């Protein structure tokens, strides 16, 4: 049986994943297929950067603490970095369209 803290951790991790997907959502008006394609392309284009930064951050944290991070903490770090990178990528797309 799960403890309440484990359920809260899983719910908050799910919310972080939803926010990550929301920040990387690329809406194409009038077409659900185009929205899904654009979102998948966004995720695939930013994934190498997010994975690389996650590896660096996790390596630094593990060296500084001396212990291995749990998988859910690594997933949170990945999603947080993905949110930040997705936000700035969306800003750059917006600025390119505005010019």
BAKE-403790 format. One record per residue: residue in three letters; x, y, z of N, C-alpha, C in turn. Coordinates in Angstrom, 2 decimals, padded with zeros to 5 digits. Atoms other than C-alpha are relative to their C-alpha. Layout:
# BAKE-403790
+-----+---------+---------+---------+---------+---------+---------+---------+---------+---------+
| res |    n.px |    n.py |    n.pz |   ca.px |   ca.py |   ca.pz |    c.px |    c.py |    c.pz |
+-----+---------+---------+---------+---------+---------+---------+---------+---------+---------+
| ALA |       X |       Y |       Z |       X |       Y |       Z |       X |       Y |       Z |
...
+-----+---------+---------+---------+---------+---------+---------+---------+---------+---------+
***
This chain:
# BAKE-403790
+-----+---------+---------+---------+---------+---------+---------+---------+---------+---------+
| res |    n.px |    n.py |    n.pz |   ca.px |   ca.py |   ca.pz |    c.px |    c.py |    c.pz |
+-----+---------+---------+---------+---------+---------+---------+---------+---------+---------+
| UNK |  000.83 | -001.18 |  000.00 |  000.00 |  000.00 |  000.00 |  000.88 |  001.25 |  000.00 |
| UNK | -000.76 | -001.24 |  000.09 |  001.23 |  003.48 | -000.89 | -000.24 |  000.86 |  001.24 |
| UNK |  000.15 | -001.01 | -001.04 |  001.86 |  006.06 |  001.76 | -000.48 |  001.28 | -000.67 |
| UNK |  000.50 | -001.26 |  000.56 |  000.34 |  009.50 |  001.28 |  001.11 |  000.81 | -000.64 |
| UNK | -001.10 | -000.77 |  000.59 |  003.75 |  011.02 |  000.62 |  000.37 | -000.56 | -001.36 |
| UNK | -000.30 |  000.59 |  001.30 |  004.34 |  008.56 | -002.23 | -001.06 |  000.40 | -001.03 |
| UNK |  001.07 | -000.41 |  000.92 |  000.97 |  009.42 | -003.75 |  000.17 |  001.47 | -000.37 |
| UNK | -000.23 | -001.42 |  000.29 |  001.70 |  013.15 | -003.44 |  001.17 |  000.18 | -000.95 |
| UNK | -001.15 | -000.09 |  000.90 |  005.09 |  012.64 | -005.09 | -000.38 | -000.39 | -001.42 |
| UNK |  000.41 |  000.44 |  001.33 |  003.52 |  010.74 | -007.98 | -000.93 |  001.00 | -000.67 |
| UNK |  000.91 | -001.00 |  000.57 |  000.78 |  013.32 | -008.45 |  000.78 |  001.24 | -000.43 |
| UNK | -000.76 | -001.19 |  000.37 |  003.24 |  016.21 | -008.40 |  000.92 | -000.28 | -001.19 |
| UNK | -000.80 |  000.35 |  001.17 |  005.50 |  014.36 | -010.85 | -000.86 |  000.00 | -001.26 |
| UNK |  000.93 | -000.03 |  001.13 |  002.50 |  013.87 | -013.13 | -000.33 |  001.41 | -000.44 |
| UNK |  000.28 | -001.40 |  000.33 |  001.71 |  017.58 | -012.93 |  001.20 |  000.66 | -000.68 |
| UNK | -001.21 | -000.56 |  000.63 |  005.32 |  018.49 | -013.77 |  000.11 | -000.49 | -001.45 |
| UNK | -000.04 |  000.54 |  001.37 |  005.16 |  016.19 | -016.81 | -001.05 |  000.68 | -000.87 |
| UNK |  001.04 | -000.69 |  000.77 |  001.88 |  017.81 | -017.90 |  000.42 |  001.43 | -000.35 |
| UNK | -000.47 | -001.37 |  000.28 |  003.39 |  021.30 | -017.59 |  001.11 | -000.04 | -001.06 |
| UNK | -001.05 |  000.16 |  001.01 |  006.42 |  020.09 | -019.58 | -000.62 | -000.18 | -001.39 |
| UNK |  000.65 |  000.19 |  001.29 |  004.15 |  018.87 | -022.36 | -000.74 |  001.26 | -000.45 |
| UNK |  000.70 | -001.24 |  000.33 |  002.11 |  022.09 | -022.20 |  000.96 |  001.06 | -000.54 |
| UNK | -000.98 | -000.99 |  000.46 |  005.22 |  024.27 | -022.59 |  000.58 | -000.36 | -001.36 |
| UNK | -000.53 |  000.42 |  001.29 |  006.30 |  022.21 | -025.59 | -001.08 | -000.24 | -001.04 |
| UNK |  001.11 |  000.15 |  000.93 |  002.87 |  022.12 | -027.21 |  000.11 |  001.04 | -001.11 |
| UNK | -000.02 | -000.90 |  001.14 |  002.88 |  023.62 | -030.69 | -001.32 | -000.13 | -000.72 |
| UNK |  001.36 |  000.03 |  000.53 | -000.67 |  024.44 | -031.72 | -000.01 |  000.38 | -001.47 |
| UNK |  000.23 | -000.31 |  001.41 | -001.56 |  024.30 | -035.40 | -001.51 |  000.12 | -000.17 |
| UNK |  001.45 | -000.25 |  000.03 | -004.98 |  025.85 | -035.93 | -000.69 | -000.87 | -001.05 |
| UNK |  000.83 |  000.76 |  000.91 | -007.59 |  023.61 | -037.46 |  000.39 | -001.44 | -000.23 |
| UNK | -000.42 |  001.37 |  000.29 | -005.66 |  020.36 | -037.45 |  000.66 | -000.62 |  001.24 |
| UNK | -000.54 |  000.72 | -001.14 | -005.11 |  017.99 | -034.57 |  001.27 | -000.77 | -000.38 |
| UNK | -001.17 |  000.75 |  000.47 | -002.66 |  015.92 | -036.63 |  001.21 |  000.92 | -000.11 |
| UNK | -001.10 | -000.95 |  000.13 | -000.55 |  018.98 | -037.42 |  000.49 |  000.45 |  001.37 |
| UNK | -000.39 | -000.36 | -001.36 | -000.57 |  019.94 | -033.72 |  000.86 | -001.10 |  000.61 |
| UNK | -000.76 |  001.13 | -000.54 |  000.63 |  016.47 | -032.73 |  001.37 | -000.10 | -000.67 |
| UNK | -001.28 |  000.05 |  000.72 |  003.31 |  016.47 | -035.44 |  000.94 |  001.11 |  000.46 |
| UNK | -000.84 | -001.13 | -000.42 |  004.56 |  019.93 | -034.46 |  000.51 | -000.17 |  001.42 |
| UNK | -000.41 |  000.22 | -001.37 |  004.62 |  019.02 | -030.79 |  001.07 | -001.08 |  000.09 |
| UNK | -001.01 |  001.06 |  000.01 |  006.53 |  015.79 | -031.45 |  001.33 |  000.50 | -000.57 |
| UNK | -001.23 | -000.57 |  000.56 |  009.02 |  017.67 | -033.62 |  000.68 |  000.90 |  001.02 |
| UNK | -000.55 | -000.87 | -001.05 |  009.48 |  020.23 | -030.83 |  000.69 | -000.84 |  001.07 |
| UNK | -000.58 |  000.86 | -001.04 |  010.07 |  017.48 | -028.27 |  001.28 | -000.67 | -000.50 |
| UNK | -001.19 |  000.67 |  000.54 |  012.53 |  015.66 | -030.55 |  001.15 |  000.97 | -000.26 |
| UNK | -001.06 | -000.98 |  000.26 |  014.42 |  018.85 | -031.43 |  000.66 |  000.49 |  001.29 |
| UNK | -000.58 | -000.50 | -001.25 |  014.89 |  019.93 | -027.81 |  000.52 | -001.11 |  000.90 |
| UNK | -000.39 |  001.12 | -000.88 |  015.39 |  016.46 | -026.29 |  001.52 | -000.15 |  000.17 |
| UNK | -001.45 |  000.15 | -000.22 |  019.17 |  016.25 | -026.96 |  000.57 |  001.04 |  000.95 |
| UNK | -000.49 | -001.05 | -000.89 |  019.75 |  019.56 | -025.20 | -000.45 | -000.26 |  001.44 |
| UNK |  000.54 |  000.26 | -001.34 |  017.51 |  018.65 | -022.28 |  000.69 | -001.21 |  000.63 |
| UNK | -000.68 |  001.19 | -000.53 |  019.09 |  015.20 | -021.91 |  001.43 |  000.35 |  000.41 |
| UNK | -001.38 | -000.39 | -000.32 |  022.60 |  016.69 | -022.03 |  000.09 |  000.83 |  001.27 |
| UNK | -000.01 | -000.83 | -001.21 |  021.83 |  019.34 | -019.44 | -000.41 | -000.80 |  001.23 |
| UNK |  000.41 |  000.85 | -001.12 |  020.07 |  016.77 | -017.26 |  001.16 | -000.86 |  000.48 |
| UNK | -001.16 |  000.81 | -000.37 |  023.14 |  014.54 | -017.33 |  001.01 |  000.84 |  000.76 |
| UNK | -000.95 | -000.88 | -000.69 |  025.35 |  017.48 | -016.34 | -000.49 |  000.36 |  001.41 |
| UNK |  000.54 | -000.40 | -001.30 |  023.06 |  018.62 | -013.52 | -000.02 | -001.19 |  000.97 |
| UNK |  000.07 |  001.18 | -000.87 |  022.51 |  015.10 | -012.17 |  001.40 | -000.44 |  000.41 |
| UNK | -001.37 |  000.37 | -000.34 |  026.23 |  014.32 | -012.34 |  000.57 |  000.93 |  001.07 |
| UNK | -000.47 | -000.96 | -000.99 |  027.04 |  017.50 | -010.44 | -000.65 | -000.25 |  001.35 |
| UNK |  000.70 |  000.22 | -001.27 |  024.38 |  016.81 | -007.80 |  000.44 | -001.30 |  000.67 |
| UNK | -000.43 |  001.26 | -000.58 |  025.48 |  013.21 | -007.34 |  001.42 |  000.09 |  000.55 |
| UNK | -001.37 | -000.17 | -000.52 |  029.12 |  014.21 | -006.96 |  000.02 |  000.84 |  001.26 |
| UNK | -000.01 | -000.87 | -001.18 |  028.28 |  016.93 | -004.47 | -000.64 | -000.67 |  001.22 |
| UNK |  000.64 |  000.67 | -001.14 |  026.00 |  014.74 | -002.33 |  000.63 | -001.35 |  000.31 |
| UNK | -000.63 |  001.31 | -000.22 |  027.88 |  011.47 | -002.79 | -000.96 | -001.16 | -000.08 |
| UNK |  000.95 |  001.10 |  000.13 |  024.73 |  009.45 | -003.38 | -000.80 |  000.14 | -001.29 |
| UNK |  000.76 |  000.05 |  001.25 |  022.63 |  008.44 | -006.35 | -001.39 |  000.62 |  000.18 |
| UNK |  001.33 | -000.61 | -000.06 |  019.48 |  010.45 | -007.10 | -001.06 | -001.01 | -000.41 |
| UNK |  001.09 |  000.89 |  000.41 |  016.16 |  008.60 | -007.30 | -000.52 |  000.39 | -001.39 |
| UNK |  000.44 | -000.22 |  001.38 |  014.57 |  008.25 | -010.72 | -001.02 |  001.12 | -000.11 |
| UNK |  001.01 | -001.05 |  000.10 |  011.67 |  010.58 | -009.92 |  000.62 |  001.39 |  000.11 |
| UNK | -000.69 | -001.29 | -000.08 |  014.05 |  013.40 | -008.97 |  000.67 |  000.31 | -001.34 |
| UNK | -000.61 | -000.20 |  001.32 |  015.92 |  012.89 | -012.27 | -001.07 |  000.38 | -001.02 |
| UNK |  001.10 | -000.35 |  000.91 |  012.58 |  012.99 | -014.12 | -000.45 |  001.45 |  000.23 |
| UNK |  000.37 | -001.39 | -000.30 |  011.71 |  016.26 | -012.34 |  001.02 |  000.98 | -000.56 |
| UNK | -001.06 | -000.86 |  000.54 |  015.06 |  017.77 | -013.30 | -000.13 |  000.08 | -001.52 |
| UNK |  000.17 |  000.03 |  001.45 |  014.54 |  016.66 | -016.92 | -001.18 |  000.88 | -000.42 |
| UNK |  001.19 | -000.78 |  000.37 |  011.04 |  018.16 | -017.04 |  000.19 |  001.49 |  000.27 |
| UNK | -000.25 | -001.40 | -000.31 |  012.13 |  021.39 | -015.36 |  000.89 |  000.65 | -001.06 |
| UNK | -000.86 | -000.52 |  001.06 |  014.95 |  021.87 | -017.84 | -000.73 |  000.05 | -001.34 |
| UNK |  000.80 |  000.00 |  001.23 |  012.57 |  020.92 | -020.64 | -000.98 |  001.15 | -000.05 |
| UNK |  000.91 | -001.15 | -000.07 |  010.10 |  023.58 | -019.48 |  000.77 |  001.28 | -000.33 |
| UNK | -000.80 | -001.21 |  000.22 |  012.83 |  026.23 | -019.44 |  000.43 |  000.10 | -001.46 |
| UNK | -000.45 | -000.01 |  001.40 |  014.23 |  025.26 | -022.85 | -001.19 |  000.16 | -000.94 |
| UNK |  001.19 | -000.15 |  000.83 |  010.73 |  024.91 | -024.33 | -000.52 |  001.42 |  000.01 |
| UNK |  000.44 | -001.39 | -000.10 |  009.82 |  028.37 | -023.07 |  000.86 |  000.92 | -000.87 |
| UNK | -000.87 | -000.88 |  000.77 |  012.87 |  030.03 | -024.60 | -000.03 | -000.33 | -001.50 |
| UNK |  000.14 |  000.37 |  001.41 |  012.48 |  028.06 | -027.84 | -001.28 |  000.60 | -000.57 |
| UNK |  001.25 | -000.61 |  000.45 |  008.87 |  029.25 | -028.08 |  000.15 |  001.51 | -000.16 |
| UNK | -000.25 | -001.44 |  000.15 |  010.02 |  032.84 | -027.47 |  000.77 |  000.30 | -001.27 |
| UNK | -000.78 | -000.25 |  001.21 |  012.58 |  032.57 | -030.24 | -000.85 | -000.21 | -001.25 |
| UNK |  000.91 |  000.19 |  001.14 |  009.92 |  031.18 | -032.61 | -000.92 |  001.20 | -000.17 |
| UNK |  000.89 | -001.15 |  000.03 |  007.61 |  034.04 | -031.69 |  000.72 |  001.23 | -000.56 |
| UNK | -000.76 | -001.16 |  000.47 |  010.32 |  036.65 | -032.26 |  000.34 | -000.13 | -001.47 |
| UNK | -000.29 |  000.19 |  001.42 |  011.23 |  035.12 | -035.63 | -001.21 |  000.30 | -000.87 |
| UNK |  001.22 | -000.28 |  000.76 |  007.61 |  035.35 | -036.77 | -000.34 |  001.48 |  000.01 |
| UNK |  000.33 | -001.41 | -000.13 |  007.29 |  038.93 | -035.52 |  000.87 |  000.89 | -000.90 |
| UNK | -000.93 | -000.82 |  000.79 |  010.26 |  040.15 | -037.55 | -000.25 | -000.13 | -001.46 |
+-----+---------+---------+---------+---------+---------+---------+---------+---------+---------+
***
